[in-house]
Structures are given as structure tokens and as C-alpha cells.
């Protein structure tokens, strides 16, 4: 024993002239496995099958960008306009991910996981569990994470993700519950579509991932879009430009004399 602390990791082994990722040599992965499959490998610790890799690829593509208005993109472009390096501006956008933007995947996943467990424990159908879930959130006056969108009444990304998952025979109990919840909202006369966060939440659960990785799937896809926005800002726009004009109303104290 040398007395030095041993840092254990099961992800990557580095030796002179050798890089091994989850047991696979990096040069063997390069050119043979798509990035989405390697992302799955890193997070799950195993190589996905062809169907799983295709679904992960679709999930990552669904998150790449949603225009200039989301906090991630706006933050990146605003910081980029100040003349900072590209990585700094991209990092600013990543720091804008929270429970409201990007974090809804994790919250939705935990919720769906909880009520899917109840369907088994209480011998409920997905329709019954959906009704209980909606009523529980209504009783607490809380929004159900993963449902509703500020712009889309039918999120095109959701429909496509569920179609791909169904075609690949990877849509399971969590997707079934999410669809049942959507129908409950429709039956109550207040339709709230499953948004892309809710769809991704259901799919990663059916793939066996932990809800704590919800934000990760958003970040893995969105970082490509952020890089594109930052580069566009740096190469096409002038520095320190005015990106959004909002009238400001001061509601603080009136001007006053300093008496001290």
C-alpha cells in the first residue's frame, strides 16, 4: 500500500496507448457504433441492442433545439454577445437548465414511476392509476409534470417518439400510463397533451434508466443546438446587441435625501 487514495471508476480505463470505455476499446467503437449507442453504453454500462440505440437516437434528436426563446438558448446567445469563448457561452446555457426548463423530464419520470408501481401494488389498470394520479395533483393544486406546452397543443416530437417506440416494441408500462393520463385530461374537458419532456420521461423509464438521468438526456441533445446558436451569434451578430426589448417599470422608493 502506498497510502494514496484509490479513485475507483467503472467507466473508462486509461493506459499508455489504450483507452477502454466500459470494456470496449475506443478505436473499436469509432466508426462502428453511433454516438447514441455509446451514450447508452456510458449511462447504462452495457451496449444497447439495435432497437434501443435507434430509440435513444430519436430521443437525443428531439431535444437538439426549440428556437431562440428557451432559457438555455437565450442565455447562451446573450453571454456569447459579450465576447466570451464558445465553451463559456454554451456553459451559460447549460446552467439555465432547472426544474422548470429541462428538469421536467426527471420530475415526470419520478411521477410516472411512482404510479406505475401503484398499478402493480394495488392491482390497478393504467386507466385507474391515471385517474388517481390526476386527482392527486389536483388535490395539491400542482401541475402534472410532462403535460401541457406553452406553444404546442399537440407536440409533434411526442407523437413521433411514441410511434418509433411502438414500432420498435419498446413502449411499455410508463408510456401506457402517460397516454392514459392524457386521456383523463381530455375526459375532464381540459386537454393537456404529453409534451416532449413527458414522452422522454416515459421512454427512458421503459428502457430501464433511473429518473435521476432525466436532465442528462435533455442536455446530451440540447448541447448540439447550443453550440450552433453560439457560433451563429459570434459569427453573424454584432457584440452587445439588444436581443429583447422589454419596457421596465421602476416600482422602488422615490428619490430621497441621505440624512446621515
Buried (B, 14 or more C-beta within 10 A) or exposed (E): EEEEEEEEEEEEEEEEEEEBBBEBEEEEBEEEBBEBBBBBBBBBEEBBEEBBBBBBBBBBBBBBBBEBEBBBBBBBBBBBBEEBEBEBBBBBBBEBBEEEBBBBBBBBBBBBBEBBEBBEEEEBEBBBBBBBBBEBBEEEEEEBBBBBBEEBEEBEBBEBBBEBBEEBEBBBBBBBBBBBBBBBBEEEEEBBBBBBBBBBBBBBBBBEBBBEBBBBBBBBBBBBBBBBBBBEBBEEEEEEEEEEEEEEEEEEEEEEEEEE
